[in-house]
Amino acid sequence: MTKILVVDDEKKIVDIVTAYLIAQKFEVEVAYSGTEALTKFYKWQPNLVVLDLMLPDLDGNEVTRRIRQDSKTPIIMLTAKSSDESIVNGLQSGADDYVVKPFSPRVVVERIKTVLRRVTEEQAEKVLSFNNGQLKIKLESQQVFVHDMEIALTHTEYDILATMANYYRQIFTREQLIDITRGIDYDGLDRIIDSHIKNLRRKIESDNTKPVYIITVYGRGYRFGGSKDE
């Protein structure tokens, strides 16, 4: 049976979410503080954590950071703060998804099912994951996700990204990237790669003027700058 840890200092919320999860055949454990959540997490080893952001001792972001030090267990953050900054902070700390209060318990249950389904699919398929899951590349289906949103890439853009990510310590010249993506060397047309790189950055970088993933190595070419998840 799939185990869900529900963490919130409001007992009414915990009781309602727990009731809906049990009705859907989940096994549920509860905690009412960050410290209690960490204790039960390591003792009980749940398959997913539903975690309130505002807790009386350790907040949800800190609990998430501590869990992420040695676990990839999915975490859904509950937050009464709907600001972009609050949501981004939660995702950057390692949360997989978020739900803004007030919410329907049915929505929480469906989010849980969606995240668990995604984790199952990733375990079944070879996935390259970088920067705490912010960028994911599914090699078999040739899909790319940024913050769990699928990004539409051309075949050439995908080939460039997947090749560089697979060999993320290597510097690639424009000629090498042309050879990889086209299969032959187009002499004199190496600047075409610059155009593909520009489009790729626009699609996957948060700020394409300060790229994190596709890094220019001046005078040599490009390398992949993402930090690979273990």
Backbone as CSV, one residue per row, in Angstrom:
resi,resn,N_x,N_y,N_z,CA_x,CA_y,CA_z,C_x,C_y,C_z
1,MET,0.848,-1.201,0.000,0.000,0.000,0.000,0.886,1.255,0.000
2,THR,0.513,2.249,-0.799,1.280,3.490,-0.896,1.118,4.312,0.378
3,LYS,2.246,4.777,0.919,2.246,5.480,2.205,2.412,6.985,1.994
4,ILE,1.522,7.769,2.614,1.535,9.226,2.501,1.700,9.828,3.901
5,LEU,2.674,10.715,4.055,2.849,11.467,5.295,2.230,12.846,5.122
6,VAL,1.247,13.176,5.965,0.554,14.470,5.896,1.033,15.329,7.068
7,VAL,1.541,16.530,6.734,2.122,17.397,7.763,1.446,18.769,7.718
8,ASP,0.779,19.138,8.803,0.141,20.460,8.922,-0.144,20.700,10.386
9,ASP,-0.010,21.942,10.840,-0.285,22.229,12.249,-1.774,22.463,12.503
10,GLU,-2.589,22.477,11.440,-4.036,22.617,11.596,-4.672,21.233,11.555
11,LYS,-5.153,20.771,12.714,-5.689,19.415,12.814,-6.876,19.190,11.874
12,LYS,-7.697,20.211,11.675,-8.857,20.061,10.787,-8.419,19.715,9.372
13,ILE,-7.380,20.393,8.879,-6.880,20.115,7.535,-6.311,18.702,7.462
14,VAL,-5.529,18.336,8.478,-4.945,16.991,8.518,-6.041,15.933,8.487
15,ASP,-7.086,16.127,9.288,-8.167,15.136,9.367,-8.901,14.994,8.037
16,ILE,-9.175,16.120,7.385,-9.924,16.072,6.119,-9.098,15.392,5.038
17,VAL,-7.830,15.806,4.884,-6.963,15.208,3.855,-6.764,13.721,4.128
18,THR,-6.559,13.384,5.400,-6.369,11.979,5.769,-7.587,11.142,5.395
19,ALA,-8.779,11.657,5.672,-10.013,10.918,5.365,-10.134,10.648,3.862
20,TYR,-9.823,11.650,3.053,-9.897,11.470,1.602,-8.862,10.468,1.115
21,LEU,-7.664,10.513,1.683,-6.608,9.583,1.261,-6.933,8.147,1.649
22,ILE,-7.447,7.950,2.850,-7.820,6.602,3.281,-8.933,6.047,2.397
23,ALA,-9.863,6.924,1.992,-10.943,6.493,1.101,-10.411,6.040,-0.255
24,GLN,-9.241,6.559,-0.624,-8.603,6.182,-1.894,-7.574,5.059,-1.703
25,LYS,-7.622,4.402,-0.547,-6.794,3.224,-0.260,-5.323,3.552,-0.041
26,PHE,-5.017,4.770,0.396,-3.650,5.108,0.803,-3.485,4.817,2.292
27,GLU,-2.256,4.464,2.681,-1.913,4.360,4.089,-1.371,5.722,4.525
28,VAL,-1.852,6.240,5.669,-1.546,7.618,6.047,-0.929,7.681,7.447
29,GLU,0.104,8.501,7.570,0.666,8.889,8.867,0.623,10.408,8.922
30,VAL,0.511,10.995,10.114,0.373,12.442,10.221,1.423,13.017,11.168
31,ALA,1.719,14.312,10.960,2.614,15.054,11.852,2.114,16.491,11.912
32,TYR,2.395,17.179,13.035,1.874,18.520,13.246,2.965,19.578,13.389
33,SER,4.218,19.175,13.188,5.329,20.124,13.250,6.437,19.631,12.331
34,GLY,7.384,20.519,12.018,8.495,20.138,11.163,9.379,19.075,11.795
35,THR,9.635,19.221,13.084,10.479,18.255,13.792,9.833,16.874,13.808
36,GLU,8.541,16.849,14.100,7.809,15.571,14.105,7.776,14.971,12.702
37,ALA,7.638,15.829,11.688,7.614,15.360,10.301,8.922,14.645,9.938
38,LEU,10.057,15.242,10.299,11.343,14.629,9.987,11.517,13.295,10.715
39,THR,11.113,13.259,11.977,11.213,12.014,12.747,10.393,10.902,12.103
40,LYS,9.152,11.214,11.733,8.285,10.192,11.139,8.721,9.854,9.713
41,PHE,9.265,10.831,9.008,9.735,10.551,7.646,10.826,9.481,7.663
42,TYR,11.823,9.656,8.495,12.944,8.708,8.505,12.557,7.374,9.134
43,LYS,11.593,7.386,10.054,11.174,6.140,10.684,10.216,5.353,9.800
44,TRP,9.318,6.068,9.109,8.216,5.428,8.385,8.497,5.259,6.889
45,GLN,9.381,6.097,6.342,9.759,6.029,4.917,8.533,6.076,3.989
46,PRO,7.811,7.191,3.964,6.629,7.288,3.103,6.999,7.364,1.625
47,ASN,6.009,7.113,0.767,6.202,7.237,-0.681,6.041,8.673,-1.159
48,LEU,5.349,9.506,-0.344,5.137,10.915,-0.698,4.805,11.684,0.580
49,VAL,5.203,12.962,0.596,4.928,13.836,1.743,4.056,15.003,1.290
50,VAL,2.951,15.240,2.010,2.142,16.451,1.848,2.530,17.364,3.001
51,LEU,3.114,18.523,2.689,3.816,19.310,3.700,3.358,20.764,3.698
52,ASP,2.877,21.237,4.852,2.482,22.638,4.993,3.720,23.534,5.032
53,LEU,3.647,24.691,4.393,4.772,25.620,4.397,4.978,26.254,5.775
54,MET,3.889,26.713,6.404,3.984,27.446,7.670,3.774,26.492,8.843
55,LEU,4.867,26.074,9.448,4.821,25.183,10.602,5.392,25.900,11.825
56,PRO,5.042,25.478,13.032,5.420,26.246,14.223,6.901,26.208,14.578
57,ASP,7.646,25.222,14.100,9.077,25.181,14.435,9.923,25.312,13.168
58,LEU,10.145,24.212,12.467,10.829,24.270,11.172,9.794,24.485,10.078
59,ASP,10.012,25.480,9.209,9.023,25.686,8.157,9.176,24.626,7.064
60,GLY,8.188,24.606,6.165,8.166,23.584,5.129,9.385,23.593,4.233
61,ASN,9.906,24.776,3.917,11.101,24.855,3.074,12.304,24.189,3.743
62,GLU,12.470,24.422,5.043,13.598,23.824,5.759,13.433,22.307,5.874
63,VAL,12.226,21.852,6.140,11.977,20.404,6.186,12.300,19.770,4.836
64,THR,11.870,20.436,3.762,12.138,19.927,2.416,13.634,19.856,2.148
65,ARG,14.363,20.913,2.498,15.816,20.918,2.270,16.497,19.775,3.016
66,ARG,16.063,19.500,4.226,16.686,18.425,5.011,16.367,17.051,4.404
67,ILE,15.133,16.881,3.954,14.772,15.612,3.308,15.574,15.435,2.018
68,ARG,15.748,16.526,1.269,16.445,16.451,-0.009,17.946,16.166,0.123
69,GLN,18.481,16.274,1.317,19.899,15.970,1.506,20.209,14.505,1.207
70,ASP,19.223,13.632,1.413,19.498,12.212,1.164,18.292,11.438,0.636
71,SER,17.260,12.127,0.158,16.087,11.418,-0.345,15.445,12.175,-1.509
72,LYS,14.906,11.415,-2.463,14.163,11.991,-3.586,12.666,11.791,-3.432
73,THR,12.211,11.387,-2.250,10.782,11.183,-2.017,9.999,12.429,-2.429
74,PRO,8.975,12.284,-3.269,8.234,13.463,-3.729,7.534,14.198,-2.595
75,ILE,7.507,15.534,-2.725,6.916,16.404,-1.705,5.955,17.379,-2.381
76,ILE,4.734,17.446,-1.860,3.752,18.436,-2.313,3.579,19.455,-1.197
77,MET,3.838,20.719,-1.507,3.788,21.785,-0.507,2.386,22.393,-0.448
78,LEU,1.882,22.564,0.774,0.640,23.297,1.004,1.005,24.703,1.473
79,THR,0.456,25.724,0.835,0.817,27.083,1.217,-0.383,28.016,1.158
80,ALA,-0.467,28.892,2.165,-1.497,29.934,2.155,-1.015,31.156,1.395
81,LYS,0.273,31.142,1.020,0.867,32.255,0.280,0.841,31.946,-1.206
82,SER,0.114,32.746,-1.963,-0.023,32.481,-3.393,0.935,33.309,-4.242
83,SER,1.857,34.051,-3.591,2.788,34.880,-4.349,3.774,34.017,-5.120
84,ASP,4.240,34.527,-6.249,5.215,33.804,-7.064,6.470,33.490,-6.259
85,GLU,6.910,34.450,-5.443,8.149,34.265,-4.675,8.026,33.097,-3.703
86,SER,6.887,33.011,-3.021,6.678,31.921,-2.071,6.671,30.576,-2.769
87,ILE,5.996,30.505,-3.910,5.922,29.250,-4.662,7.289,28.873,-5.209
88,VAL,8.010,29.848,-5.768,9.347,29.579,-6.308,10.288,29.109,-5.213
89,ASN,10.222,29.732,-4.037,11.073,29.308,-2.924,10.817,27.853,-2.548
90,GLY,9.536,27.468,-2.551,9.194,26.090,-2.236,9.736,25.114,-3.254
91,LEU,9.596,25.454,-4.536,10.108,24.585,-5.589,11.625,24.520,-5.568
92,GLN,12.270,25.654,-5.294,13.731,25.669,-5.245,14.277,24.879,-4.065
93,SER,13.526,24.804,-2.987,13.980,24.022,-1.832,13.873,22.527,-2.100
94,GLY,13.114,22.153,-3.157,13.050,20.746,-3.540,11.654,20.164,-3.629
95,ALA,10.607,20.975,-3.410,9.242,20.465,-3.529,8.937,20.117,-4.989
96,ASP,8.106,19.096,-5.185,7.752,18.653,-6.527,6.512,19.350,-7.068
97,ASP,5.658,19.813,-6.180,4.423,20.477,-6.594,3.917,21.298,-5.406
98,TYR,2.900,22.100,-5.619,2.342,22.907,-4.541,0.832,23.041,-4.728
99,VAL,0.131,23.246,-3.613,-1.301,23.512,-3.632,-1.545,24.714,-2.730
100,VAL,-2.269,25.701,-3.231,-2.530,26.927,-2.479,-3.809,26.770,-1.656
101,LYS,-3.734,27.137,-0.375,-4.914,27.151,0.503,-5.758,28.381,0.223
102,PRO,-7.072,28.301,0.417,-7.852,27.094,0.717,-7.958,26.197,-0.516
103,PHE,-8.080,24.902,-0.300,-8.093,23.961,-1.414,-9.170,22.901,-1.203
104,SER,-9.514,22.238,-2.278,-10.401,21.078,-2.201,-9.555,19.841,-1.903
105,PRO,-9.949,19.027,-0.928,-9.191,17.797,-0.660,-9.083,16.894,-1.887
106,ARG,-10.101,16.956,-2.747,-10.051,16.150,-3.977,-8.911,16.598,-4.871
107,VAL,-8.644,17.904,-4.893,-7.527,18.424,-5.690,-6.206,17.896,-5.150
108,VAL,-6.048,17.894,-3.830,-4.818,17.384,-3.218,-4.616,15.919,-3.584
109,VAL,-5.673,15.121,-3.496,-5.577,13.699,-3.819,-5.178,13.506,-5.280
110,GLU,-5.758,14.289,-6.173,-5.417,14.155,-7.594,-3.986,14.594,-7.864
111,ARG,-3.516,15.631,-7.171,-2.113,16.049,-7.313,-1.185,14.926,-6.838
112,ILE,-1.551,14.286,-5.732,-0.758,13.175,-5.211,-0.679,12.057,-6.247
113,LYS,-1.798,11.697,-6.829,-1.822,10.629,-7.829,-0.968,10.995,-9.044
114,THR,-1.044,12.264,-9.454,-0.279,12.708,-10.618,1.216,12.636,-10.357
115,VAL,1.648,13.125,-9.196,3.076,13.097,-8.863,3.573,11.663,-8.732
116,LEU,2.796,10.800,-8.091,3.204,9.400,-7.945,3.275,8.705,-9.302
117,ARG,2.350,9.028,-10.183,2.368,8.439,-11.523,3.604,8.887,-12.290
118,ARG,3.953,10.166,-12.154,5.141,10.690,-12.830,6.408,10.019,-12.304
119,VAL,6.476,9.816,-10.987,7.646,9.154,-10.397,7.766,7.729,-10.919
120,THR,6.643,7.038,-11.014,6.646,5.659,-11.523,7.130,5.616,-12.964
121,GLU,6.661,6.567,-13.785,7.092,6.617,-15.185,8.584,6.890,-15.295
122,GLU,9.097,7.769,-14.459,10.516,8.107,-14.498,11.377,6.925,-14.068
123,GLN,10.877,6.148,-13.128,11.633,4.977,-12.690,11.676,3.917,-13.779
124,ALA,10.627,3.879,-14.609,10.571,2.883,-15.679,11.358,3.321,-16.901
125,GLU,11.652,4.595,-17.031,12.319,5.125,-18.210,13.606,5.841,-17.811
126,LYS,14.603,5.757,-18.672,15.862,6.447,-18.421,15.623,7.947,-18.470
127,VAL,15.893,8.612,-17.349,15.674,10.052,-17.247,16.945,10.713,-16.748
128,LEU,17.398,11.734,-17.461,18.486,12.572,-16.980,17.868,13.734,-16.212
129,SER,18.310,13.923,-14.979,17.735,14.963,-14.126,18.842,15.874,-13.615
130,PHE,18.582,17.188,-13.664,19.587,18.171,-13.289,18.982,19.247,-12.385
131,ASN,19.852,19.833,-11.563,19.468,20.961,-10.695,18.225,20.646,-9.864
132,ASN,18.316,19.528,-9.120,17.218,19.099,-8.238,15.907,18.915,-8.996
133,GLY,16.009,18.328,-10.180,14.814,18.012,-10.953,14.226,19.162,-11.730
134,GLN,14.900,20.323,-11.741,14.362,21.461,-12.480,14.389,21.232,-13.990
135,LEU,15.374,20.441,-14.456,15.430,20.055,-15.863,15.485,18.534,-15.934
136,LYS,14.570,17.941,-16.706,14.550,16.487,-16.894,14.471,16.168,-18.381
137,ILE,15.260,15.161,-18.776,15.283,14.730,-20.170,14.966,13.242,-20.206
138,LYS,13.834,12.896,-20.825,13.463,11.493,-20.988,14.028,11.010,-22.324
139,LEU,15.004,10.106,-22.244,15.755,9.738,-23.435,14.942,8.859,-24.387
140,GLU,14.132,7.951,-23.870,13.395,7.044,-24.751,12.278,7.772,-25.488
141,SER,11.528,8.587,-24.774,10.415,9.311,-25.408,10.847,10.645,-25.991
142,GLN,12.109,11.038,-25.724,12.669,12.305,-26.222,11.817,13.503,-25.788
143,GLN,11.485,13.512,-24.509,10.731,14.619,-23.932,11.628,15.400,-22.981
144,VAL,11.385,16.704,-22.911,12.158,17.585,-22.030,11.182,18.354,-21.146
145,PHE,11.499,18.414,-19.834,10.641,19.096,-18.877,11.455,20.110,-18.087
146,VAL,10.931,21.318,-17.953,11.516,22.354,-17.109,10.494,22.675,-16.029
147,HIS,10.879,22.474,-14.768,9.946,22.624,-13.635,8.679,21.807,-13.880
148,ASP,8.874,20.578,-14.431,7.799,19.609,-14.680,6.820,20.042,-15.759
149,MET,7.149,21.078,-16.506,6.342,21.468,-17.666,7.069,21.033,-18.930
150,GLU,6.352,20.292,-19.800,6.985,19.802,-21.012,7.295,20.957,-21.966
151,ILE,8.506,20.935,-22.523,8.965,21.980,-23.430,9.051,21.405,-24.850
152,ALA,8.468,22.105,-25.800,8.489,21.651,-27.190,9.807,22.060,-27.851
153,LEU,10.625,21.067,-28.206,11.887,21.312,-28.886,11.842,20.719,-30.289
154,THR,12.583,21.308,-31.204,12.762,20.686,-32.507,13.678,19.476,-32.350
155,HIS,13.737,18.637,-33.395,14.619,17.466,-33.336,16.073,17.896,-33.124
156,THR,16.491,18.944,-33.812,17.869,19.412,-33.685,18.147,19.945,-32.290
157,GLU,17.223,20.731,-31.753,17.401,21.264,-30.395,17.487,20.135,-29.380
158,TYR,16.620,19.125,-29.554,16.673,17.991,-28.624,18.003,17.251,-28.730
159,ASP,18.465,17.006,-29.939,19.724,16.283,-30.127,20.888,17.025,-29.480
160,ILE,20.910,18.345,-29.631,21.976,19.143,-29.016,21.908,19.017,-27.506
161,LEU,20.722,19.222,-26.944,20.571,19.186,-25.490,20.894,17.804,-24.926
162,ALA,20.333,16.747,-25.525,20.539,15.394,-25.000,22.003,14.985,-25.084
163,THR,22.665,15.330,-26.184,24.082,14.989,-26.330,24.936,15.706,-25.302
164,MET,24.715,17.010,-25.143,25.504,17.780,-24.181,25.231,17.327,-22.752
165,ALA,23.959,16.987,-22.448,23.619,16.545,-21.095,24.218,15.178,-20.788
166,ASN,24.275,14.305,-21.793,24.861,12.979,-21.600,26.356,13.067,-21.318
167,TYR,27.001,14.066,-21.900,28.452,14.257,-21.723,28.676,15.649,-21.142
168,TYR,28.135,15.846,-19.937,28.009,17.199,-19.397,29.333,17.815,-18.954
169,ARG,30.422,17.062,-18.965,31.717,17.654,-18.625,32.524,18.026,-19.875
170,GLN,32.015,17.684,-21.033,32.753,17.865,-22.287,32.413,19.203,-22.947
171,ILE,33.409,19.817,-23.556,33.200,21.017,-24.361,33.007,20.592,-25.812
172,PHE,31.951,21.087,-26.454,31.635,20.749,-27.836,31.898,21.952,-28.738
173,THR,32.661,21.728,-29.801,32.815,22.769,-30.816,31.549,22.822,-31.667
174,ARG,31.385,23.887,-32.418,30.226,23.978,-33.307,30.259,22.855,-34.338
175,GLU,31.446,22.543,-34.836,31.577,21.496,-35.837,31.148,20.140,-35.280
176,GLN,31.490,19.870,-34.034,31.091,18.603,-33.415,29.573,18.533,-33.260
177,LEU,28.956,19.637,-32.867,27.506,19.637,-32.700,26.794,19.473,-34.035
178,ILE,27.334,20.068,-35.096,26.771,19.874,-36.433,26.852,18.409,-36.824
179,ASP,27.999,17.808,-36.568,28.208,16.406,-36.923,27.251,15.503,-36.148
180,ILE,27.036,15.823,-34.869,26.157,15.017,-34.020,24.706,15.134,-34.473
181,THR,24.272,16.342,-34.791,22.855,16.557,-35.080,22.485,16.261,-36.529
182,ARG,23.439,16.356,-37.433,23.125,16.150,-38.848,23.758,14.895,-39.431
183,GLY,24.757,14.370,-38.736,25.398,13.151,-39.226,26.520,13.392,-40.208
184,ILE,26.644,14.608,-40.722,27.737,14.946,-41.631,28.241,16.333,-41.290
185,ASP,29.397,16.674,-41.801,30.008,17.967,-41.492,29.636,18.987,-42.560
186,TYR,28.879,20.011,-42.161,28.515,21.087,-43.071,29.569,22.177,-42.985
187,ASP,30.613,22.082,-43.767,31.721,23.027,-43.720,31.223,24.438,-44.039
188,GLY,31.592,25.380,-43.186,31.233,26.780,-43.417,29.891,27.187,-42.860
189,LEU,29.118,26.221,-42.321,27.794,26.549,-41.806,27.716,26.368,-40.285
190,ASP,28.882,26.462,-39.612,28.888,26.185,-38.175,28.092,27.217,-37.374
191,ARG,27.890,28.433,-37.937,27.138,29.454,-37.207,25.660,29.100,-37.082
192,ILE,25.214,28.125,-37.865,23.830,27.660,-37.727,23.582,27.133,-36.314
193,ILE,24.621,26.529,-35.728,24.504,26.005,-34.373,24.190,27.127,-33.383
194,ASP,24.791,28.289,-33.583,24.529,29.427,-32.696,23.045,29.755,-32.651
195,SER,22.384,29.653,-33.794,20.955,29.942,-33.859,20.166,28.903,-33.073
196,HIS,20.543,27.630,-33.216,19.872,26.573,-32.448,20.096,26.763,-30.949
197,ILE,21.313,27.122,-30.574,21.630,27.343,-29.158,20.790,28.492,-28.601
198,LYS,20.659,29.557,-29.368,19.860,30.703,-28.935,18.411,30.287,-28.685
199,ASN,17.847,29.502,-29.612,16.459,29.058,-29.456,16.315,28.103,-28.271
200,LEU,17.306,27.234,-28.098,17.275,26.278,-26.988,17.328,27.003,-25.647
201,ARG,18.204,27.981,-25.544,18.280,28.764,-24.303,16.960,29.470,-24.012
202,ARG,16.354,30.016,-25.022,15.089,30.729,-24.843,14.012,29.810,-24.270
203,LYS,14.087,28.537,-24.603,13.058,27.589,-24.178,13.322,26.973,-22.805
204,ILE,14.603,26.755,-22.447,14.872,26.008,-21.209,15.489,26.847,-20.085
205,GLU,16.017,28.016,-20.422,16.661,28.838,-19.393,15.655,29.804,-18.775
206,SER,15.771,30.023,-17.464,14.930,31.029,-16.801,15.286,32.428,-17.282
207,ASP,16.579,32.663,-17.517,17.070,33.934,-18.054,18.124,33.594,-19.101
208,ASN,17.748,33.699,-20.379,18.684,33.261,-21.426,19.876,34.192,-21.596
209,THR,19.878,35.335,-20.873,21.075,36.185,-20.878,22.080,35.727,-19.826
210,LYS,21.615,34.894,-18.888,22.485,34.318,-17.861,22.238,32.809,-17.813
211,PRO,22.665,32.097,-18.859,22.329,30.674,-18.973,22.944,29.818,-17.873
212,VAL,22.165,28.831,-17.449,22.605,27.871,-16.441,22.986,26.543,-17.089
213,TYR,22.268,26.181,-18.163,22.449,24.865,-18.767,23.381,24.877,-19.996
214,ILE,23.176,25.804,-20.904,23.987,25.849,-22.124,24.985,26.992,-21.985
215,ILE,26.228,26.644,-21.687,27.255,27.627,-21.356,28.205,27.820,-22.529
216,THR,28.473,29.069,-22.867,29.457,29.381,-23.907,30.866,29.310,-23.329
217,VAL,31.731,28.571,-24.006,33.156,28.534,-23.659,33.862,29.317,-24.764
218,TYR,34.199,30.555,-24.477,34.653,31.472,-25.520,35.893,30.957,-26.233
219,GLY,35.817,31.001,-27.562,36.918,30.546,-28.406,36.940,29.055,-28.630
220,ARG,36.023,28.313,-27.973,36.047,26.858,-28.093,34.697,26.274,-28.501
221,GLY,33.599,26.727,-27.904,32.301,26.161,-28.238,31.332,26.258,-27.084
222,TYR,30.698,25.140,-26.719,29.678,25.128,-25.676,29.863,23.901,-24.787
223,ARG,29.370,24.027,-23.550,29.310,22.875,-22.647,28.006,22.938,-21.863
224,PHE,27.638,21.804,-21.269,26.435,21.743,-20.454,26.791,22.101,-19.016
225,GLY,26.023,23.027,-18.419,26.368,23.542,-17.104,25.496,23.055,-15.973
226,GLY,24.504,22.198,-16.268,23.616,21.723,-15.217,24.322,20.810,-14.228
227,SER,23.810,20.787,-12.996,24.344,19.906,-11.951,23.516,18.627,-11.932
228,LYS,24.142,17.500,-12.248,23.407,16.245,-12.392,22.955,15.714,-11.046
229,ASP,21.671,15.311,-10.983,21.133,14.732,-9.757,21.581,13.283,-9.637
230,GLU,21.860,12.881,-8.409,22.280,11.490,-8.169,21.074,10.568,-8.147
